[in-house]
Amino acid sequence: MLRYTLMRLGIFAGCLVVVWALVHSGLAPRGLGDSNGLWIVLLALLISAPISFVVLRKERDRASEGIVRRVERAKANLEANRSQEDVADDSARAQGQASGQAQTS
């Protein structure tokens, strides 16, 4: 997951540099008033998103498989804990009933 995030950040940084160069050279429009920095960041985000979607498809699939594995492992651990609690509860109830029957006898 970290690798995917760093690759995505790298694509954004590359787009940011290209957009900054285009805006400062006059090939791309400047923002209104003092919004030039925000304009450059938004334009870089807009350009980097589809590039990341296409270029990082395999890496995104690998990252999602890792997430799925971790979720499945967490679910299995939760189920194992739940079944241990059920067994402990059942044995405690059985002991309580046995001691209750011994006291009434």
N, C-alpha and C positions, 0 to 999 in steps of 0.2 A: 504494500500500500504506500509506503514511504517513497519507493522508487517511482510509482505512478505520479504521486504528488510533486516530486522534484522534477520529473519530466514535464509535467503540465506547467509548473512554474518557469521552467526554462523556455518553453514555447512562448509563454506570456512575456517574459523578459526580452526575448528576441523580437517579438512583435512591438513591444514598447519602444525599443531602440529604433526600429524601422519607422514606426509612426512618428516618433520624435524627430527623426531626420527629415521625413517628408514634410512635416508641419513647419519646421524651421527653415527648410529650403524653399518653402512656398508652393510645393506641389500638392499639398493637402490643405484644406481650409483651416484657418485658426479658429479658436473658440471665441465666444463673445466676451468682450471686456477682459476681466481677470480670470476667466474660466479656462484658460489655455491648458493648464496642467491637468485639470479634470477631463477636458476634452481628449487629451492625448491618452490618458488612462482608459477612459471609456471606449475609445476607438480601438485601442490595443486589446481590450477584453473582447470586444465584438469580433475582431479578426481572429484572435487566438482560440476562441471557443470552437468554431467548426474545424479549424486545423487540428486541434487536440482530439476532437471527436473522431476524425478520420485516421490520423497518424497513430494515435495511441490505442487503437481498438484492441489489439492483442494484449497489451499491457493492462488495459482496463478489465478484460476478461480474466486475466490471471489474478488481478487484485480482487475481483468479485468472487472468484473461486476460493481464495484464501479467506475471505469474509464468511462465505457459506460454510467452510470447514470449521471455523471458529464458532459460529453460531450452532452448528450441529453438535460440536463437542460440549458447548455450554448446556445445550438441551439435554444431552446424555448425562452430564454431571448432575444437573438439576433433577432428572428422573431418578438417578441412582440415589441421591440424597432423599428424595421423596419416598422411595421404596424403603430405605433404611428407617426413616421416621415412622412409616406405617408398621414395619416389623416391630420396632421398639414400642410403639403405642399398643399394638396388639398383645405383645408379651406383658406389658405393664398392666393392661386390663385383665389379662388372664391371671396374673399373680394377684391382682386385687380381688378378683372373683374367688380365687382359691382361698385367700386369707379370710375373705368374708364368709365363705361357707364353713371354714374351720372354726371361726368364732361363734357361729350360730349352732354348731354341733355340740 
